[in-house]
Amino acid sequence: MMKVKGLAALIALAVAAGPAVAQDVPKVMNMGTHGVGSLIYAMGIGIGKVVGANLDVQVHVQPGAGPTQWLPQTASGETQLGLLNNYDAYHGRHATGGYEKALQNKGAPILLLTSGTRNWLGPLVSGDSGIKTCADMKGKRIVVRYTGSAGVSAQGEAVVANCGLNPKDFRAVPVAGGPDKGVQAIMDGIADVSGSGAVGMGIVAELDARKGARFVSLDPSPAAWERFRKHFPATPRKVEPGPGRVGVKEPVTLAEYPFYLVAAEKLSDEAAYRIVKVLWEKNADLFPLHARLKAWVKEGYVDEDATIPYHPGAVKFYKEVGAWSPKMDAVQKKLLGR
């Protein structure tokens, strides 16, 4: 009888303490991004703010060199979340495409939470450079190697390939870090072109204030885009001048591809579910936080062209709200089988 009463007491205490769900959501989560001044860092600040405020957790956005720095930390448990592009996600998960050394040939254990803003990328120059077309880039100093991200380096290679430039046609400049360092190299006078300039990067506004900033149009022809896609998966997008588009002086063709919010596989299904639920239900809260977060819309969270599988907790939520189609089951199965 005493054993029964004791068991009842334990059950009563457990009920009084509430569900164990909260214990499955870390009170502190680290989010890996590119460096301060990059678009990924700025968007990470906004996403971390919305998630933290609505889940009553602390999201520490940690700027750094890029995925080569934080992807290994998803296995050790130091980093729970991260922002990166579709190339870095795929090759980071599989330790290919330039990530072999950083990940010691062991794929980073990351899964997709949401596909987000489609980035617009192209060659960036200073306003006083005299460079206005791809042809003007010949013989110039171009940043094509970024040590912080194999994906950003691939973008630099894709840009010069699109412009029809061979290695002997320009002087390659390497930088230590992510895309923000390419813009810094222009401001420091050690490069003429950043091969990976993104619309909305904070540091582009700094370049514009100092020397002027200009995005150079990529070649929109099918042959040029075939050359681009041999290095990086993106599609051409005509971008018009407008608010938040510093450096877009006239209509230009840029490369478009998605950013991803990813989680370490170790993150619980409950935590992944609740993070996605917050971003879905509070989606509009992101919009005032950065011009490019206005494009982080829930209609794009589930992406049939995803390069890595979704976290089971995210899948559960998307199925509940009817955003996960039968086709996505096939996509997920294929991605998990890679």
Secondary structure, DSSP 8 states (H G I E B T S, - for coil): -HHHHHHHHHHHHHHHH--GGGGGS-SEEEEEE--TTSHHHHHHHHHHHHHHHHHT-EEEEEE-S-HHHHTTHHHHTS--EEEEEHHHHHHHHHT-TT-TTTTTT----EEEEEEEEEEEEEEEEETTS---SGGGGTTSEEEEEETT-HHHHHHHHHHHHHTT--GGGSEEEEESSSHHHHHHHHHTTS-SEEEEEETT-HHHHHHHHHH-EEE-----SHHHHHHHHTTS--EEEEE---TT-TT--S-EEEEEEEEEEEEETTS-HHHHHHHHHHHHHTGGGGGGG-GGGGG--GGGSS-TT-SS-B-HHHHHHHHHTT---HHHHHHHHHHHH-
